[in-house]
């Protein structure tokens, strides 16, 4: 359980950093997004049945964000970060303990 809380906290911190990078309409840092993808996958592996689908979607979006960063597509990055933000707040509303 501790590992879950740590992963979730790390994921939120990294995501906040990515959000602040795209706010300036600049490309998020690739190594930061790589870390974000790893954390999102880890969270997905820890997810219980109640929210495993949401975690999978989130992980999938994180992967798409990494692709957009690699392509240098700022517009796509901004859109995906918005989608990730929506997914995150939905998940927290539904499943906050």
C-alpha positions in Angstrom: 0.0 0.0 0.0 2.9 2.3 0.8 4.4 1.8 -2.6 1.0 2.7 -4.2 0.9 6.0 -2.3 4.5 6.8 -3.2 3.9 6.0 -6.9 0.7 8.1 -6.9 2.5 11.0 -5.3 5.4 10.8 -7.7 3.0 10.6 -10.6 1.2 13.7 -9.5 4.4 15.6 -9.0 5.8 14.7 -12.4 2.4 15.5 -14.0 2.4 19.0 -12.4 5.8 19.6 -13.8 4.6 18.5 -17.3 1.5 20.7 -17.0 3.7 23.7 -16.2 5.9 23.0 -19.2 3.0 22.9 -21.7 1.4 26.0 -20.1 4.1 28.0 -21.8 3.2 26.2 -25.1 6.5 24.6 -25.0 7.4 20.9 -25.4 7.6 18.9 -22.2 11.0 17.5 -21.4 11.4 14.0 -22.9 13.1 12.5 -19.8 10.3 13.8 -17.6 7.7 12.4 -19.8 9.6 9.1 -19.9 9.5 9.0 -16.1 5.7 9.9 -16.2 5.0 6.9 -18.6 6.9 4.5 -16.3 5.0 5.7 -13.3 1.7 5.5 -15.1 2.4 1.9 -16.1 3.4 1.1 -12.6 0.2 2.5 -11.2 -1.8 0.5 -13.8 -0.1 -2.7 -12.6 -1.1 -1.9 -9.0 -4.7 -0.9 -9.9 -7.5 -2.9 -8.5 -10.5 -4.0 -10.5 -12.6 -0.9 -9.6 -10.4 1.5 -11.6 -8.0 -0.7 -13.7 -9.7 0.5 -16.9 -9.2 4.2 -16.0 -5.5 3.4 -15.1 -5.1 1.7 -18.5 -6.5 4.7 -20.3 -4.2 7.0 -18.4 -1.2 4.8 -19.1 -2.2 4.8 -22.8 -2.5 8.6 -22.9 0.9 8.9 -21.2 2.4 6.8 -24.0 0.7 9.0 -26.6 2.1 12.0 -24.9 5.6 10.6 -25.2 5.1 10.0 -28.9 4.0 13.6 -29.4 7.1 14.8 -27.5 9.3 12.7 -29.7 7.6 14.1 -32.8 8.0 17.6 -31.4 4.2 18.2 -31.7 3.4 20.9 -29.1 -0.2 21.2 -30.1 -0.8 17.4 -29.6 1.1 17.6 -26.3 -1.1 20.4 -24.9 -4.3 18.4 -25.9 -3.0 15.1 -24.4 -2.0 16.9 -21.1 -5.5 18.3 -20.9 -7.0 14.8 -21.5 -4.7 13.4 -18.8 -5.7 16.1 -16.4 -9.4 15.3 -17.1 -8.8 11.6 -16.6 -6.9 12.3 -13.4 -9.5 14.5 -11.8 -12.3 12.1 -12.9 -10.4 9.2 -11.3 -9.8 11.1 -8.1 -13.5 12.1 -7.8 -14.6 8.6 -8.4 -12.1 6.6 -6.4 -10.5 8.8 -3.7 -10.3 6.9 -0.5 
